[in-house]
Amino acid sequence: MLRVILDRSPGIAIPDETFFIPQLAHRHAGPVDPDELLDDLTRLPRLAAWGVPAEDLAARLRPSMTTGEALDAVFSAYAEKHGKPRWGDKTPMYMRHLDLIERLFPDAQYLHLIRDGRDAALAFLDMPEGVVTKTWAHPRSPAGFACEWRTEVRRARDLGRRVGPSRYFEIRYEELVADSPGVVRSVCDFAGLPFEPEMLEYAGAIDVSAKPHHRRLLQPPTRGVRDWRSQMSSQDTRAFEKIAGDLLADLGYELLDPPAARPGVRAAVSLAWYRARMGAWNAAADATQRSPLWRRRHPRLL
């Protein structure tokens, strides 16, 4: 929803989730070879969907570019196609790669939208098959998602403290749906974007026929579309809070079981297991992305 709203600003273009930044960063570390990078770009389904011709991408690449500069050039081609001066990206998976993103784009601004983790768990676990790639590191329960939510929200807030308020801005989902004009205006002020009331008039203007999980975009910002109080069992709520109750409390969210704000040994073990599992998955993905087999698995599309 927020991506769609901001993408309607004349000041920025934000495509659908991209997923390819870590892949390309792992495959093209150091000074970029334009021909090698362009060959990889022509193999990415997301880029093919952008409709940016390969020759337009080639014209923007030059020898000795850093990986970040080359990726900026690619996104800038998308923004220019849509008549926008800036680009953004909204890919939740990049929460696992914030250190990489910061190295690639040292001047980036970060907008962190936080939602009550229990409501976020309901939405995440309700994703239809095929929308999210379910790996062996994929959360499959509210408690499993609590590990991911707690780890990633803390990681993003730590980044915010490092880069400072000129580059990091935090908002709440609950405030966004309760006061969309006010919150979106504050986001635009932070990012230096022009605010136009029409940005909020997206309902009915978005084609979600290929994305049934985005059907909420057919209606304006609406409170209560997920509510853990009525939609999550008390057992699952307590399991979530045993792992992430301290962060929920820090953020001002009410707890079903206030003592859960003090995580115990079992929570620490669950978090350690999650981080080990995710670390192993990221390492395996990194090795695969660097492998010559990557191109065999990704035929040319452009």
N, C-alpha and C positions, 0 to 999 in steps of 0.2 A: 504493500500500500504506500509506504513512504517513498519507495523508489519511483513508483508511478507518479506520485504527486510532484516530486522534485524534477523528474524528467520532463514534466510539463512546463517547467520554468524556461524562459528563453535563454537562460544563462548557463545551462548544463545539460549534457546528454548522458544518461545512465542506462546501459543495455541490460538485458536479462543476465542472470548469473553466468559468469564466464568460465570459471574452473581452470582456465589454462595458464594463469600467471605462474604458479609453482612449476608446472611442467616445463614451460619455456625457460624459466630462470634456472632450473636444474640442467637443462640441456645446453644452455648458452651462457654459462658463467664466464666472466671476463669480457674482453673486447669482442664485439659481435661480428661474425662473418655474415654480411647481408644476404648472400646467396643461400647459405645454410639455414639462416633464420626464415627467409622467405619460403624455402621448401617446407619447413615445418608449419608455417602459417597456413599454407594451402591445404593442410591436412586436418584442420580443426573445424568440426561441425559448427561451433558457435560463431566462428569468423565467417564461415560460408553463409550462415543465416543473416549476417550483417549486410550482405550485398555490396561490400567494398571490393572492387576489382583488384586482382593481384598486382596489376601494374601501378595502381595508386599506392599500394603498400610499398612496392619496390622503390618508388620515387622518394619515399620518406626515409629510407634506410641508407646508412652510409658506413663505411669501414671505421672501426675504432670506437663506435658507439658503445656506451655501457649497456648492460641488459635493461636497466631502468629507462634509459633514454630511448631505446628501441621500442620497448613496450609502450612508453608514452606516445611515441610516433604512431603506433598501431591504433591506440585508443583515440588519438587526435584525428585520425582519418575517419573514424566512426562519428565523432562529434561534428566534424566539418560536413560530412554527408547530411547531417541533420540540421545544419545551419547554427550550430552552437559553438561558443568559444572555449568551453571547458568540458571535461569528461569526469565521470565518477564510476564506481563499481560497487555493487551490492551482492557479494557472494559470501554467505555465512561460513562456508568451509574455510575461508581465509582467516578466520579467527584462530586456526591452528598454525598460521604462518605469519603472525604479526611481526616478528623480528625480521623475516625475509621482506615483507612489504615495506617496512621502515628502511631497510637497507636500499631497496630498489628506488623508493620514492621519498627521499629525506625531507621534502617540503610538503608532503601530503597532509591534508586535514582529515580528521577522523570524526565521524558522526556515530555515536554509540547509542543505539536504541535498545533499552532494557525493558523486558517484560517479566512479570511474575513468572518465575521458573516453572511453577506447577501448571499454569495456563500454557506456557510454552511447551511443556511436556505433552499436554493433551494434543496440541496442534502437530507437534513433531511425530508423535506415535500414530496419528491418524492419517499420515501421508499415504496416498495410494501406492500400490506396487508400481515400480518403474520410475517414480519421481526421484527417489533417493536411492543411490547405489548402496545396497546393504552388504557391507563387508563383515568380516569376523570381528571388527572393532566397533561395529555399529550398535548404539544403545537400543535395547529392545524392551525396556521397562521404565517406569517413572524413576526408579532408583538409579538405573543406568544413565538415564538422561540427566539426572541431578549431578552426576559426576562431570558430565560434559558441560552443563550450564555453569556450574560453580567454577570449573577450571577456566572456561573461556571468558566469563564475565570478569573474573579477577584479573586475568591476563590483560584484557582490554583496559581495565581501570588502572592497572600498573603502568601500561603504556601511556595513558592519559596523564598520569603524574609525571612521567619522564618528559613528555613533549610539551606540556603546559596548555593553558586555556586558549591560546591563539590557534592551536592545532587540534585540540580534542574538545568535543562538546557532547554532553550526555543528556539524553532525554528519556522519558518513560512512555511506554506504549499506552498506558492507562491515561496519561495526560494528553497524548496525541489524539486519542479518540474522543476525549471529553472536551477538548478545546483545540480543534485542528487549526483554525486560523492563527491563534496565538502561538502555538508551538511551531507551526511551519514558518511563521514570520521570524521567530527567534532563530530557527535553523538558517534561514536566508541571511539574517543579519550576521550570524557567525561566519558563514561561508562567503559572504560578499555577493550574494545572488539577488537578482531582482525578484520581489514577491509580487505575484498577481493573484487576485482572488480566483481566477479561472483555474489555477493549479488544483484547486480542491474539487473541481467539477468533473471528476474522472468517471464517476458512476455511469455506466451505460456507454461510455466512449471507448472502453477497452474490450478487445476481442479475447475472450478466455476459452474459446471453443477447443483449443488444443491444450488447455491447462485447467481441467476441471477443479483442481485443488486451489485455484485462484478465484473461484466463483464469488468470494466475498467482495471482489472488486466491482461487482455489478451493483453494489449498494454503497452509499456514503459511509464514512467512518462511523462505526456502530459499537457501542459499549456492550460488554457481556457476551460476545460471540463464543468465548471460552470462559468457563467459570469452574475452577477446581472445587469450589464449595459444593456444587451440585453435580458435577460431572466426573469427579475423581473419588474413588473409594477412600474411606478413612485410613485403610491399611496402606494404600499406595501413597497417600498424602504424608503419612508418618514416615514411610520409607524414604520419600524424597527429602523431608525435613531433617531426618537423621544425618543426611549427607550435606545438605546445602542450607539448613536452617539458620546457621550463623550469618551467611551472606544475605538471605532473605531478610533477616532482622536488621542487618546493617543498612539495607536499602529501604527499610521502613515498611516492609510487607508484614501483615499479621501472620501469626503462626497458629496452626491447629493445636500444636503441642509445644508451648514456649520452652520447656527444657531442651528441646531439640536444637536450640540456638547454641548449645554447647556440644559440638561433635565429639563422639567417643572413638574408641579404638576401632570398632567395626567400620565406621565411616572413613577413618584414615586408611584402613586396609583396602576398602573399596576404591578410594581415590588413587591409591598407589597402583592398584591393579589396572584401573582405567588408564592411567598415564603410561604404564609399561606397555599395555596393549596398543594404545594409540602411537606411542613412540615406535613400536615394532612395525605397525602399519605404515607410518610415514617413511620409515627407513626402507621398507620394501617398495613402496611407491616411488621413492626417490631413485632407487637402484633401477627399477623398471623404466622410469622416464629417461634415465641416462643411457640406457641400453640401445644398441643398434636395432634391436627388435621392435623398438617403439614405432619406427616408420613402417614396418611390416604390418603392424596392428592399426595403423592410421593411413589408409590410402589417400591420395590426393583428391581434393574436392573442388579446388578453384582452378 
